Amino acid sequence: MSLYNYSIESKEECILELIEKLKSNSLICGKELRDLHVMLGEKITATVIQEGINNDSILIVMMRAGIYFATGIADEIEERGFKVPMLLIDDNILSEKNKKILTGKEVIIIDAVINTGETIINVISQLPKIKNIKIVTTVIAEDSITKFNEYKLFTIRTSKNKYKGTNTIRIKDGCGPDTGDRLFNTLNI
């Protein structure tokens, strides 16, 4: 496994500040959080590209929370001269059409948060024959990292914390604010 933890490798002082704003206990929501996800996507892209990317690559974006992080990644990839399509998937299911598109490609799976890793593992199990898999996230629970030993894993940070995302403001009893709810201002609706 190759773990690329951008926050440790980065010399940029602003990354630590951005990470603090990204955390659930910051209570940052809406446009400010969306902008942070895009910005962090842009920042991690150079590390992803260094490990190989080409015009056969496809971004698989885990909806809903992954969309803004993926937008930053896709925009930065295009700025660097690559035309890489984004395949948006919902309900963690690849359609037959999507599988056909992915056959023989290099895949970059993007999700905002990886807690248990089961969602990503489920998507990987549906993939047709492909060349390479990279996984990119803003944060991954430390005890889930080993599930991705055979892939290149890129993250802004790792966390000892793990909780189920729910429609709540505070972290309590193993539950906490869902990143998607924070991004789309749907907490407590």
BELWOWO-V52966 format. One record per pair of residues at least 24 apart in sequence whose C-alpha atoms are under 7 Angstrom apart, sorted by sequence separation. I is the first residue (numbers start at 1). J is the second residue. If there is no record, write none. Layout:
<<I,J> <I,J>>
//
This chain:
<<106,130> <113,137> <59,84> <61,86> <63,88> <103,128> <104,129> <105,130> <106,131> <107,132> <108,133> <109,134> <110,135> <111,136> <112,137> <113,138> <114,139> <115,140> <58,84> <59,85> <60,86> <61,87> <62,88> <63,89> <102,128> <103,129> <104,130> <105,131> <106,132> <107,133> <108,134> <109,135> <110,136> <111,137> <112,138> <113,139> <114,140> <115,141> <55,82> <57,84> <58,85> <59,86> <60,87> <61,88> <62,89> <63,90> <92,119> <103,130> <104,131> <106,133> <107,134> <108,135> <109,136> <110,137> <112,139> <113,140> <114,141> <117,144> <41,69> <45,73> <54,82> <55,83> <58,86> <59,87> <60,88> <61,89> <62,90> <99,127> <102,130> <116,144> <40,69> <41,70> <55,84> <60,89> <99,128> <115,144> <38,68> <42,72> <93,123> <37,68> <38,69> <41,72> <42,73> <45,76> <92,123> <37,69> <41,73> <45,77> <94,126> <38,71> <39,72> <34,68> <38,72> <42,76> <6,44> <70,110> <69,112> <66,110> <66,111> <65,111> <66,112> <58,105> <60,107> <65,112> <115,162> <57,105> <58,106> <59,107> <60,108> <61,109> <62,110> <56,105> <57,106> <58,107> <59,108> <60,109> <61,110> <62,111> <56,106> <57,107> <58,108> <59,109> <60,110> <61,111> <59,110> <65,179> <65,180> <64,180> <1,148> <1,149> <1,150> <2,151> <3,152> <4,153> <5,154> <6,155> <7,156> <34,183> <1,151> <2,152> <3,153> <4,154> <5,155> <6,156> <7,157> <33,183> <1,152> <2,153> <3,154> <4,155> <5,156> <6,157> <5,157> <30,182> <24,177> <29,182> <30,183> <29,183> <30,184> <30,185> <29,185>>
//
